């Protein structure tokens, strides 16, 4: 097989995979503009009326507020914990670092249903009621993995001579960290925060087991689809979730790429 044919075959395979993954999403996005209340194909008329109707729904607005609160708080706590865990493990032996990173990665490596059930069992055994707090804790457990991986990967590329030089010039370890290490980690931390926010915002499986009476957008979508109600509003909410999720992912990937190119 010639090089040209091989290239075309690889491109065709890649396009087929992308089409398989993205076409269903594109169909849902297009349906958000369907003027009809019943989904039919082809779409006969387009309208923005369902966007206004969805925004007027208090339940949807409440779910949006809850999703933003959970994602924001989980990202904040995950940033602190993930950064601290990366800094602590960076000074350990390679074997200890590998073992610690493996344990931290489990919440995101395992299927979400297992993580959700485990958190549900833990909170139930401890007698902790399911509230916004338990939802934030559950989301923090897998969001901090993103931060940890980003930060520790950046730390491994930093030459230790920078901090040593600062200390040789009289800087304390804390000042050396604040003036040398932290600024160099800023790009990785911010990109990790954006990716963690996106991951938390559209998480539904873990939320199902730890939300209690709290309703986030993914849970609202799940309930509306299960009951077969408000399908036009579901399409609009899915459109919004995809849009809100894609923006931080794209920005985070760009920041991560810029950091990699710098060093």
C-alpha positions in Angstrom: 0.0 0.0 0.0 1.4 3.4 -1.0 2.0 6.2 1.5 -0.8 8.3 -0.2 -3.4 5.5 0.1 -2.4 4.8 3.7 -2.9 8.4 4.6 -6.3 8.5 2.9 -7.4 5.4 4.8 -6.3 6.8 8.1 -8.1 10.1 7.5 -11.2 8.2 6.4 -11.1 6.1 9.6 -10.6 9.2 11.7 -13.5 11.0 10.0 -15.8 7.9 10.5 -15.0 7.8 14.2 -15.6 11.5 14.6 -18.9 11.3 12.7 -20.0 8.4 14.9 -19.2 10.4 18.0 -20.4 13.9 17.0 -23.3 13.4 14.6 -25.8 12.5 17.5 -24.7 15.6 19.3 -25.2 17.8 16.2 -28.7 16.4 15.8 -29.6 17.3 19.3 -28.1 20.8 18.8 -30.2 21.3 15.7 -33.4 20.1 17.4 -32.9 22.9 20.0 -34.0 25.2 17.2 -37.0 23.1 16.1 -40.2 25.1 16.3 -42.3 22.0 16.7 -43.0 20.4 20.1 -42.7 16.9 18.7 -39.4 15.9 17.1 -39.7 15.0 13.5 -37.1 14.8 10.7 -36.6 16.8 8.6 -37.3 19.9 10.7 -40.0 21.9 9.1 -39.5 25.3 10.8 -36.8 26.8 13.0 -37.4 29.0 16.0 -35.8 30.4 19.2 -39.0 30.1 21.2 -37.9 27.1 23.2 -34.8 29.0 24.5 -37.1 31.7 26.0 -39.5 29.0 27.4 -36.6 27.1 28.9 -35.2 30.2 30.6 -38.6 31.0 32.0 -38.8 27.6 33.7 -37.8 28.1 37.3 -36.8 24.5 37.7 -34.3 24.8 34.9 -32.9 28.0 36.3 -32.6 26.4 39.7 -30.8 23.4 38.2 -28.4 25.7 36.4 -27.6 27.6 39.6 -27.0 24.4 41.4 -24.7 23.1 38.6 -22.6 26.3 38.6 -22.4 26.2 42.4 -21.3 22.6 42.6 -18.8 22.9 39.7 -17.4 26.1 41.0 -16.9 24.9 44.6 -15.6 21.5 43.6 -13.1 23.1 41.2 -11.9 25.5 44.0 -11.4 22.7 46.6 -10.0 20.3 44.0 -7.4 23.0 43.0 -6.2 23.4 46.5 -6.1 19.7 47.3 -4.8 18.6 43.9 -2.0 21.2 43.9 -1.0 20.3 47.5 -1.0 16.5 46.7 1.2 17.1 43.7 3.7 19.2 45.6 3.8 16.6 48.4 4.3 13.7 46.1 6.9 15.4 44.0 9.4 15.2 46.8 8.8 11.4 47.4 10.6 8.5 45.9 9.5 7.5 42.3 7.8 4.3 43.7 5.9 6.2 46.4 4.8 8.9 43.8 3.6 6.2 41.4 1.6 4.5 44.2 0.1 7.8 45.4 -0.8 8.9 41.9 -2.5 5.5 41.2 -4.7 5.8 44.3 -5.6 9.4 43.4 -6.6 8.4 39.9 -9.0 5.7 40.9 -12.1 7.9 41.3 -11.8 9.0 37.7 -10.4 5.8 36.3 -13.3 3.6 37.7 -16.7 3.8 36.2 -18.7 6.7 37.6 -21.4 4.4 38.9 -18.9 2.7 41.2 -17.6 6.0 42.5 -21.2 7.2 43.1 -22.2 4.0 44.9 -19.1 4.1 47.0 -19.7 7.8 48.0 -23.4 7.0 48.7 -22.4 4.1 51.0 -19.8 6.2 52.8 -22.2 9.1 53.5 -25.0 6.7 54.5 -22.7 4.8 56.9 -21.5 8.0 58.5 -25.1 9.3 58.8 -24.4 12.3 56.6 -27.6 13.6 54.9 -27.4 14.1 51.1 -27.1 17.9 50.4 -25.2 20.3 48.3 -22.2 19.6 50.5 -22.1 15.9 49.8 -22.5 16.7 46.1 -19.5 19.0 46.2 -17.4 16.5 48.1 -18.2 13.8 45.6 -17.3 16.0 42.6 -14.1 17.2 44.4 -12.8 13.6 44.6 -12.6 13.2 40.8 -11.9 16.8 39.9 -8.7 16.9 42.0 -7.3 14.2 39.8 -7.2 16.6 36.9 -5.4 19.2 38.9 -3.0 16.7 40.4 -2.0 15.2 37.1 -1.5 18.7 35.5 0.6 20.1 38.3 2.7 17.0 38.9 3.5 16.7 35.2 4.6 20.4 35.2 6.7 19.9 38.4 8.6 17.0 36.8 9.6 19.3 34.0 10.8 22.1 36.3 14.6 22.0 37.0 15.2 21.9 40.7 18.1 24.3 40.2 15.7 27.3 40.0 14.5 26.9 43.6 18.0 26.0 44.8 19.3 29.2 43.2 16.7 31.3 44.9 17.5 29.7 48.3 21.2 30.3 47.7 20.4 34.0 47.3 18.7 34.0 50.7 15.1 33.3 49.8 13.1 31.1 52.3 11.5 28.0 50.9 8.1 29.7 51.2 9.3 32.8 49.3 11.0 30.6 46.7 7.8 28.7 46.1 5.7 31.9 45.9 8.1 33.8 43.5 9.6 30.9 41.4 7.6 27.7 41.6 4.0 29.0 41.8 4.2 31.3 38.8 5.7 28.5 36.7 2.8 26.3 37.8 0.1 28.9 37.1 -0.6 27.8 33.5 -1.0 24.1 34.5 -3.2 25.0 37.5 -5.5 27.2 35.4 -5.8 24.7 32.6 -6.6 22.0 35.1 -9.2 24.2 36.8 -11.0 24.8 33.5 -11.0 21.1 32.6 -12.1 20.1 36.2 -15.0 22.7 36.0 -16.1 21.2 32.7 -16.0 17.7 34.1 -18.0 18.6 37.1 -20.6 20.7 35.3 -21.8 17.8 33.2 -21.3 14.9 35.6 -24.5 13.0 36.1 -23.7 9.5 37.3 -21.9 10.5 40.6 -24.5 13.2 41.1 -27.3 10.7 40.9 -26.1 8.9 44.1 -25.0 12.0 46.1 -27.3 14.9 45.2 -30.2 14.2 47.6 -32.9 16.8 46.9 -30.5 19.0 44.9 -31.1 19.0 41.1 -28.4 19.9 38.7 -28.8 20.3 34.9 -27.6 16.8 34.1 -30.0 15.3 36.7 -32.8 17.5 35.3 -32.1 16.2 31.8 -32.0 12.6 33.0 -35.4 13.0 34.8 -37.0 14.7 31.9 -35.9 12.1 29.4 -37.0 9.3 31.7 -40.4 10.7 32.0 -40.6 11.7 28.4 -41.6 15.3 29.2 -40.3 18.7 28.1 -38.3 17.3 25.2 -37.9 20.7 23.5 -36.6 22.1 26.7 -34.3 19.1 27.1 -32.8 19.9 23.7 -32.1 23.5 24.7 -30.6 22.5 28.1 -28.4 19.9 26.3 -27.3 22.7 23.9 -26.4 24.9 26.9 -24.5 22.1 28.7 -22.5 21.3 25.6 -21.7 25.0 25.1 -20.7 25.6 28.7 -18.6 22.4 28.7 -16.8 23.0 25.5 -15.6 26.5 26.3 -13.4 25.7 29.3 -12.2 22.5 27.6 -11.0 24.4 24.6 -9.4 27.2 26.7 -7.8 24.6 29.0 -6.4 22.6 26.1 -4.9 25.8 24.6 -3.3 26.8 27.9 -1.9 23.3 28.4 -0.5 23.4 24.8 1.1 26.8 25.5 2.7 25.6 28.7 4.1 22.5 26.9 5.6 24.7 24.1 7.2 27.0 26.5 9.2 24.2 28.0 
